[in-house]
């Protein structure tokens, strides 16, 4: 098929767990152990925190939410865990963090720095240091997170046919590191990290005035990606957690062509969304314990 010189469609791609297989590795190798160290958790407390963080960040409807929202929910989920009550573990502090999360500021390191200028908090200073350390250690580790085979194939197929951009709540430097190591940066024209704001703002910045919203497709693996697509008013295609390669095969074997031709209807989209929503539960397995 002949490629067009000026694409009339835009494909926005989430990164972690969608294009690059990073979700488990970053949680287990960096975010969780560094948080356990920051909070000085005992081994038993840390194991419980890890289980709660896995549920919040990987295996539930909150998969993929922004970092500081996730930490607040990790803390709340931990505090509500029946084992915390049974064993009398100290509760994790949430009040100061909730103030920042509900402030309306961008929920990244720059936003937290700005919040601390007006609302000093030793605990939030510790969380800012934790977040900065996570970013630095991921880069310094030299870890390479593999791209899904189907995602690479899709990015190659989109060259010259759709404009493309990364839309993620990871810092831009981390995105460029992850995608650069996989040789994927040349396949995207734009990189929007957490510094730009939430995903609706990222989509707006990358597409407004250039692409009608019905010509924009958001690809993601988390409910937040779906919510952003709905709020923005574009189409959505889900990458199912645990079935990533099968999802990309579906995209590559006809769905992308449907989108280009204007045949990815709301009815077709809804069938994929229904399957997506069945994968991620709203309650943890211990909720009724």
C-alpha positions in Angstrom: 0.0 0.0 0.0 1.3 3.5 -0.9 2.3 5.6 2.1 0.9 9.1 2.4 3.4 11.9 2.8 1.3 13.9 5.3 -0.5 11.6 7.7 -4.1 12.5 8.5 -4.3 10.2 11.6 -2.5 10.2 14.9 -1.7 7.2 17.1 -0.8 7.9 20.7 0.9 5.0 22.6 1.3 4.5 26.3 4.7 3.1 27.1 5.0 0.9 30.2 3.2 -2.4 29.8 1.9 -1.4 26.4 4.9 -1.0 24.1 7.7 -1.8 26.5 7.5 -4.7 29.0 8.4 -2.7 32.0 5.6 -2.8 34.5 6.6 -5.8 36.6 10.3 -5.1 36.4 10.1 -1.5 37.5 7.7 -2.3 40.3 9.7 -5.2 41.7 13.2 -3.9 40.9 12.9 -0.2 41.8 9.6 1.3 43.0 8.7 -1.2 45.7 12.0 -2.0 47.3 13.1 1.6 47.4 9.8 2.5 49.0 10.2 -0.2 51.6 13.6 1.3 52.4 12.2 4.8 52.5 9.5 3.8 55.0 11.9 1.5 57.0 9.4 -1.4 56.8 10.2 -4.7 58.5 10.4 -7.7 56.2 6.9 -8.8 57.1 5.5 -5.2 56.5 7.4 -5.0 53.2 6.0 -8.2 51.9 2.5 -7.0 52.7 3.2 -3.6 51.1 4.5 -5.4 48.0 1.3 -7.4 47.7 -0.8 -4.2 48.0 1.4 -2.4 45.5 1.1 -5.3 43.0 -2.6 -5.2 43.2 -2.9 -1.4 42.8 -0.3 -1.0 40.0 -0.5 -4.3 38.1 -3.6 -6.3 38.7 -6.6 -4.0 39.2 -8.7 -1.2 37.7 -6.1 1.3 39.0 -3.3 -0.3 36.9 -1.1 2.5 35.4 -2.3 5.5 37.4 0.2 8.2 37.9 3.0 7.6 40.4 1.9 9.7 43.4 -1.7 8.8 43.0 -0.5 5.2 43.0 1.5 5.7 46.1 -1.4 7.2 48.0 -3.6 4.3 46.9 -0.8 1.8 47.9 -0.7 3.3 51.4 -4.5 3.3 51.7 -4.8 -0.3 50.5 -2.1 -1.3 52.9 -3.8 0.5 55.8 -7.0 -1.3 55.0 -5.5 -4.8 54.7 -6.9 -7.2 57.3 -3.3 -8.3 58.3 -2.4 -4.7 59.3 -5.3 -4.7 61.7 -4.7 -8.3 63.0 -0.9 -7.7 63.6 -1.1 -4.1 64.7 1.3 -2.8 62.1 1.7 1.0 62.1 -0.5 2.7 59.5 1.3 4.5 56.7 0.8 8.3 56.6 -1.5 9.6 53.9 -2.7 13.1 54.9 0.2 15.1 53.5 0.3 13.1 50.3 -3.4 13.4 49.8 -3.1 17.1 50.0 -0.6 17.1 47.1 -2.5 14.6 45.0 -5.7 16.6 45.4 -4.0 20.0 44.8 -4.6 20.2 41.0 -0.8 20.5 40.4 0.8 18.1 37.9 1.5 14.9 39.8 5.2 14.6 39.0 8.4 15.6 40.7 8.3 19.2 39.5 4.7 19.5 40.8 5.7 18.0 44.2 8.6 20.4 44.4 6.3 23.4 43.8 3.8 22.1 46.4 6.6 21.7 49.0 7.6 25.4 48.5 4.2 26.4 49.9 3.5 23.3 52.1 6.6 22.1 53.8 6.5 18.5 54.8 9.4 16.3 55.9 7.4 13.2 54.8 6.8 14.6 51.3 10.4 15.5 51.1 11.2 11.9 51.7 8.7 10.8 49.0 10.3 13.3 46.5 13.7 11.9 47.3 12.3 8.4 46.7 10.8 9.4 43.4 14.0 11.1 42.2 16.0 8.0 43.3 13.7 5.7 41.4 14.2 7.6 38.2 18.0 7.9 38.7 18.5 4.2 39.6 16.4 3.0 36.6 18.7 5.0 34.3 21.9 4.2 36.2 21.1 0.4 36.3 21.4 0.2 32.5 18.4 -2.1 32.6 16.9 -2.9 29.2 13.2 -3.5 29.0 12.2 -5.4 25.9 9.6 -4.1 23.5 6.7 -6.4 22.6 7.3 -8.0 19.2 3.9 -6.9 18.0 4.4 -3.4 19.2 7.6 -3.1 17.2 5.8 -4.4 14.1 3.0 -2.0 14.6 5.3 1.0 14.9 7.1 0.0 11.7 3.8 -0.3 9.9 2.6 3.1 11.0 5.6 4.9 9.5 4.4 7.5 7.0 0.8 6.4 7.5 0.1 7.9 10.9 1.8 10.5 13.1 2.8 8.8 16.3 3.6 9.9 19.9 4.3 8.5 23.3 1.7 9.5 25.9 2.9 8.4 29.4 3.1 9.4 33.0 6.7 8.3 33.2 9.3 11.1 33.0 10.4 12.0 29.5 14.1 11.1 30.3 13.0 7.6 31.3 10.8 7.2 28.2 13.7 8.2 25.9 16.0 5.8 27.7 13.6 2.9 27.5 12.6 3.5 23.9 16.1 4.4 22.8 17.6 1.2 24.0 15.0 -0.7 22.0 15.7 1.4 18.9 12.1 2.7 18.9 12.5 6.4 19.2 12.9 6.8 15.4 9.3 5.5 15.0 7.7 8.3 17.0 7.5 12.0 16.3 6.6 13.1 19.8 7.4 12.2 23.4 5.0 13.5 26.1 6.1 12.5 29.6 4.7 13.4 33.0 6.2 16.9 32.7 3.5 17.8 30.1 0.6 16.9 32.5 -2.0 14.2 32.5 -2.8 12.2 29.4 -5.8 14.3 28.3 -3.5 17.4 28.2 -0.8 15.4 26.5 -3.2 14.3 23.8 -4.4 17.9 23.4 -0.9 19.3 23.1 0.2 16.7 20.6 -2.9 16.8 18.3 -4.9 20.0 18.6 -5.1 22.0 15.4 -3.5 19.1 13.4 -5.7 16.1 13.7 -9.5 15.8 14.2 -10.3 13.8 17.3 -12.0 11.1 15.3 -8.7 10.6 13.5 -6.8 10.0 16.8 -6.3 6.5 18.3 -5.0 5.9 21.9 -3.4 2.6 22.6 -2.9 1.6 26.2 -2.9 -1.1 28.8 -4.6 0.6 31.8 -8.0 2.0 32.6 -6.5 5.5 32.9 -5.6 5.2 29.2 -9.3 4.4 28.4 -10.5 7.2 30.6 -8.1 9.7 28.8 -9.3 8.6 25.4 -13.0 8.9 26.4 -12.4 12.4 28.0 -10.4 13.5 25.0 -13.0 12.1 22.5 -10.8 9.8 20.5 -10.9 6.0 19.8 -9.2 3.5 22.1 -7.6 0.2 21.6 -6.6 -1.9 24.7 -3.5 -4.0 25.2 -4.7 -6.6 27.6 -2.5 -7.3 30.6 -1.2 -10.8 30.3 -2.2 -11.0 26.7 0.0 -8.3 25.2 1.3 -10.1 22.2 -2.2 -11.4 21.3 -3.5 -7.9 21.5 -0.8 -6.5 19.2 -1.4 -9.4 16.8 -5.1 -8.3 16.6 -4.0 -4.7 16.0 -1.6 -5.7 13.3 -4.0 -8.1 11.6 -6.7 -5.8 10.5 -7.6 -3.4 13.2 -5.0 -0.7 12.2 -6.3 -0.8 8.7 -9.9 -0.5 10.0 -8.8 2.7 11.9 -7.1 4.1 8.8 -10.2 3.5 6.7 -12.6 4.9 9.3 -14.1 1.5 10.0 -13.0 1.2 13.6 -16.5 2.0 14.8 -17.7 2.7 18.4 -19.4 -0.8 18.3 -16.1 -2.5 17.4 -14.3 -0.5 20.0 -16.8 -1.4 22.7 -16.2 -5.1 22.2 -12.5 -4.6 22.9 -13.3 -2.4 25.9 -15.6 -5.0 27.3 -12.9 -7.6 27.2 -10.4 -5.2 28.7 -12.6 -4.3 31.6 -13.1 -8.0 32.5 -9.4 -8.5 32.9 -8.8 -6.0 35.8 -10.8 -6.4 39.1 -12.1 -3.6 41.2 -11.6 -5.3 44.6 -8.4 -7.1 45.9 -8.6 -10.8 46.7 -8.5 -10.1 50.4 -11.4 -7.6 50.4 -13.8 -10.0 52.0 -11.3 -11.5 54.5 
